[in-house]
Every structure is written in structure tokens, then in C-alpha cells.
Amino acid sequence: MSFIKNISPKNISDHELVLLYKKSGNLTVLGELYQRYMELVYGVCVKYLKEPETAKDAVMAVFEELVPKLQKHEVDNFKGWLYTLAKNHCLMQLRSVKNKHVLEFDTERMQLTEDVHLNGVMEKEEHLERLQDCMQTLNDEQRTTVTLFYLENKCYKEITELTGMEWNKVRSQIQNGRRNLKICMEQKTLNAGNE
């Protein structure tokens, strides 16, 4: 559907974009529609989840949830429907956190020396070194998008403008970069434990 690129998304209503997405299944169309309300979704997620980083992750998760759900539902008011979807996503996350069991620790077995603080500082430094090493293992696009999104707090739209990448590619590079960082960090932690 190459004609989609020639259509100015500002001239198309939400309802028309919903219908176009349902008909074509084109994620670019859905991305254009979602971009209109990303700040709304982020605001909802911050309101419920309280932490900006958790809210950013939730914004990506809501988009992924949106892909199949929008195909299945009749949506007349996309903005209202998306608000409810985002709110429900956040509430489900909060419920799953509440259902996790918290174990009490035995204070008598706690080591109450200054070494504990020093060990914590050293562990953080080692963690940061590993993270820096792992950042270098990412390809240029992943490293750039991850840096802009997580370290410079840029939104997808800003990253597309800065890099010239399409919105979906930015999203994909951030997700793949985050996954690759996690794998690399786990491997480095495992290797450090075996030394």
C-alpha cells in the first residue's frame, strides 16, 4: 500500500485510519494513529504506574497489545477506547505486582557493617562497566535509539526526526537493543560469577 505514504495523516480522521488499518493490517498506519495519542497513553501510564521508565515500557507494551486487539474490536471513538486499553493494561500490571509474594528477611542474619555499603557501591560500578561494554556490542542504530530513548529521554517522534528512521523501525531498534543488552548483561554477570 504505497499510497499510504502519500496521504497526509493529519487530513485523515482516527476512524478512517482505524478502518484502513483493519483492512490492510499495515503497522505504519497503526503507528501514525498511535503516535497521535502516545502522550496521552504515557500520561495514563505515569498516573497509574508512578515511575517514568515503567510507564515508557508500558507505552510500548500497549502498542503491541493494540496490534491484534484493534483488528478484533469495533471502535467508534479510538481515543476513548485507547485510554481504556492503556488504563486496563496498567491496572493488570499493578495487580500482578500485588500478587507477588514478599519474603520477610531475618534482621539477625543481616550483616551490619560498613562493608555492605562498600560492596553495594562496587557492585554498581561493575554493573555500569558491564552496561557500557554491552552498549558497544549493539549495532549503530540500536545503540543510537537506545541512548536517545533511555538516556536522553527522547520520545519516538523526536527520535524519528533526529535519525530519519521510520517510527516502526525506531520502535523495533529500541526493543531489539534492549533485548540484546539484557542478554549481554546476563552473560557478563554469569561469566563474572564463574571467575
ZIRA-V351171 format. One record per helix or strand of 3 or more residues. SS is the DSSP state (@ for helix, = for strand). FROM is the first residue (numbers start at 1). TO is the last residue. If there is no record, write none. Layout:
BEGIN
SS&FROM&TO, SS&FROM&TO
END
This chain:
BEGIN
@&2&6, @&9&11, @&14&24, @&27&36, @&38&49, @&52&72, @&78&98, @&107&109, @&114&137, @&140&151, @&156&163, @&167&194
END
